[in-house]
Amino acid sequence: MRKELFHPTIESEARILLLINGFTTKTKSLEGRTKLAKLDFLLRYPSFMQRALSIKNPEQTMNVSQEEELNIESRMIRYRYGPWDPSYYAILGKLIGKGLIEIVPNQHGISYRTTENGQRIANALAKEDSWSETRIRIKLLKQNFNITGTNLKKFIYEHFPEVTGAKWGDEL
C-alpha cells in the first residue's frame, strides 16, 4: 500500500472532528472505529449517502450535484470490514494529541468524544460556509444512522454490494 495513504490532511482531520462532535453529547460519544469508518464513508461519498437515506428513510431527501458526486477528497480502501481510510489511526492520534478528542471506554471497546476545546473548534468550523454541507449531512447521519457500528456495517453489506464485493486493498 502506498505510504502517502497513511498521511492525514488537515481537511480529513476537520471532517473527522466535525463527525465526532456531531455524535458527542454530555452522555454519549461516537462508539468505535467501525461506526466512525462507516459514517465517514457515507459522509465522503454523497451518492452512497443519498442511496442509504432513500433506503432507510424514503421521506428524507438529500440533493447531490453531479459535480459533487465526482469530487471525492480521497479514496477509501476496501478493508476487512468494508470501506476504510488507512489514515484513520494518524487522524485520531493527531486529534487526541491536540486535545480535540478523547477516548472513552465503553462496554464493547472505545468511543470518541470531543473535548471542550474540540467542541469549540468544531462549532467554529461548522459555521464556515465551506463546511456547511458537511455539517448538514452529519445531522442527517445522526438522525438516520445513529445505530451500532455492527448494524451500520450490516446495512452497508446488504445495500452496497459493489463496495463490499471489492477485493481487499482496492480503492473505492
N, C-alpha and C positions, 0 to 999 in steps of 0.2 A: 504494500500500500504506500502511496506517495506521502512523504514526510509533511508536505505543506497541508495535508488534510487535518493534521493534528494541531495546527496553529489557529487559535480563535481570532476573529476580527472584533473590533470594537462594536460593530453593529450586531454581531451574534451575542456578545455579552449583554448589550442593551435589550435585545429581544428576549433573552432568557430571563433577565432581571424583571422585565415587564410581565412575562408569563408567570414567574414565581410570585410576583407581587399580586397579580390578578387572582391568585388562588390562596393568598395569605389573609387570614383574619386573626382576631385575638386568640381564637382557639383552634384554628385549622391551619394546615400548611399543605404544600403540594407533595403528595405521597409517592416517593420513589422515582428512580430513573426511568423505569418503564413508562410510567404515566407521563413524565416530563417529555420523553422522546416522542411518544405518540401524539401528545398535544402539540408539540413543536412541529411534527410532521404536518399536521393539519394546518397549522398556522403558516408554515413556509410554502405549502402547496395549496393555494386558494381553490384551485379547481377540485382537488380532493375534499377540501373542507366543504365546499359548496355541495358536492355529491353526498357527503356524510350528513350534512344538515337536512338535505331533502329526504334521506332515508330515516333519520332519527326523528325529525320534526318537520313534516311536509309543509306546514304553515309558515315555517321560518324561512325567510329569503335572505340571500346574500348575492350581491352582484359582483362579478369578476370580469374585468375588461380583458379582451384578447391579449393586449399588450402585457398585462399583469400575469396572465397565465404562463407566458413565456419568459418573464423576467424573474428568475429564481436566483437569490443571492448566492447560494452554493448548493450543490447536490448533496443529498444524503446517500448513505451506503446501505445496501441490503445486508443486514446483520442477522444474528441468530434469532432474535425476536421481532424482526421486521425492520422498518426504517431506523437508522441510527447515524448520528454525526460523530465521527471519530474525535472531534474537538470538544465533546461534552465534558470530559474529565478536566481538560485545561480551562474551559469556560467556568465550570463550577469551582475549580480551585482558585481561579482569579477572583471570582465574586466573593468567595469565602475569605480569601486573603485580603481583599479590600474592605472587608467588614460590611458587605452589602447584603449577603445572605448568611444564614446559619443552618447547620444540620440539626434536626430534631429527631431523636429516636422515636420509633413507633412500634406497634405490635409486630409488623412484618419486616422491619428494617429501618430505613431512614426516610425522613421527609425534609423538604427545603422550605425555609421561611425567610422573607426579607426582614432585615434588621430595621431599626428606626431610621438609620441613615439610608439604607437601601430603599425603604418606602419613600423617603423624602426625594431621593433622586429619581426613582421610578415615577412618582407622581409628577415631578417636573418634566420628565421625558414625555409622559403621556399627554401633556398639554401642548407639546410641539406638533405643528402640522404634519411634519414628516413621519410621525409615529401614530397619527390619529387612526388610520386604518387598522394598524396592529392593535391598538387599544380597543377598538370596536370589536374586532374578531376575538380577542381574548375574552371579552364579556360574553360573546356568543358561545365560545368554548365552555366557559364556566356554566352558563345556563343549560347547555345541551349535553355536555360530555364530562360532567363532574362525577365520574364513576371511577372504579378502581382501575389501576394500570392493567391488570389481567383482563378485565372486561373490555377495556379500550383496545387492548391487543386482539382479543377475540373478534371485536367488531371490525377492526381493520382486516384481519384474516378472512372474515366472512364476506366482506363487501368490496375488497380491493385485491382480487386475486393476481392482478398484474404486478402489484407491489410485492406481495408475499411469495409469489411464484418465481421471482427473480433469484438468480444464484447469489450465494454469499459473496460479498465484495463488489457486486455490480452497483454502478451508480444509478440512482433513481431519477 
